[in-house]
Amino acid sequence: MSNKIVLITGGSRGLGRNAALKLAEKGVDVIITWRQQQQEAERVVEAIHALGQRAAALQLDVAEVAGFADFIERLQQTLRTQWQRERFDYLFNNAGVGMYNSFAETSEQQFDTLMLTHFKGPFFLTQRLLPLINDGGRILNVSSGLARFSPPGYAAYASMKGAMEVLTRYQARELGPRGIAVNILAPGAIETDFGGGSVRDNPEVNAWIAAQTAMGRAGQPDDIGRAVAALLSEDTGWITAQRIEASGGMFL
């Protein structure tokens, strides 16, 4: 029986990288995309190979819808040459950018960047990948705890995540006849370099988050990587159209 294959956007760093490694540990082959960090992406591929799984890395800017046709051609070629297959099984729409400002001070340029990366890009990339996703597969989108709780300064970013939560339900409804489960994972505050790395690098921010979290600490990348691996496993096929928050219980 051939291995499952996952496509992870934004898999060269942060939570995408961690998820790629956790899935590889579970026996899943991995294709990651990178926007600028080719060397980092190649190191992820090497790490997956070291775990005994096959892997590939392809360049993609999820904010550039015009480039999707070329990406899909390269993806198809990669599937044929490295896996002798036409389709893959799991899609993890992970790529993102951290850009935060108050509602009053958010610029149109900031809004458009967030919309293209976090909503329009995943919307049309997933649409165009549908012929390549196996029936019975999985799609996992990414939201944020910020779509539930509302500290000032995240209006535009959180709004895009809220849009993805609605889209997830519609995708689940329309793709259900193909046996494709679609869910959305909402991380809380995680110690990565995302958004400038303040959760990881600023002790005061980290301590404040820990104080607001039922589990008493900020999240670690492994917390999210393991959640992704679980949601993309064969054990969760009856879970669809759900928002799963992995925040350790922030702001309960």
Steps between C-alpha positions, in 0.01 A plus 500: 500500500650833396561775752268794533632830364439839661547840337590768755513864394760704685687194623853639516473647849290532812186297543504374142845352547401341830184352350699359209735319737220370722314363199818339370544332838153351444603355164363770271698626199522878478504772237564844645491840337730792566476864394850637563684259728622234259794386712279459805252301290776273374607435858144397586506257207829356627351459849200316357729272300686426824169384647465251216235683298504654155474876466522789255498880519342732242499878478160667543369840602144437617421871458567479123199327351638557151784261581279207601480342154880476479517363854246230426695393193816469710307314769361254247847442359638441850225250581566310179878491522548444874188302588368368167163636604254754367345612829574566865296443815522787747516879458613719788440868417759631742684787326451834669643835592480687829394863460323671786356844560197659661180526297538878481858481374481206258596610149341379181835347401517304825141385456564384143817312598316314773199431280709364213713278725243378750175486303507553123814291455377196696154534342620474141798274562275241661246541222763431234650209690169315532563276195830390658363411845397139542143419596499422870776753558531785748525879485617687808481879507650733760319753713614662824384533855466868405185413306335415836654748747565860406800680651548836326734513204402199289180606321607434140702185569226343711233595247678299231512203735130539571435490127699177476287348775183567299664372181598179678137416570402556138794293376402218734141511376589505132787250514327256732363293210862426405576384854734796553498627859573871544584655836676809630760515775522810717832528685538722802819690576798285397872547557620545140648780290155585361401865526846602619536221756372699798337198667828310483747784563326747733488361857227745606276405208564132561418530871182695427381233256578225750289680758203509261525132407341210687806281445721770650743554213531627144471245223793315344530412129471131590156568650376608158697250293351212698150645461548525123622140482200386700248686286656364181503142623278213394336512844322833446312446176160548666599846627419771247390866489651555845706779652754340732680744727844396622575774750544324833181677609572868440249754635248249631 
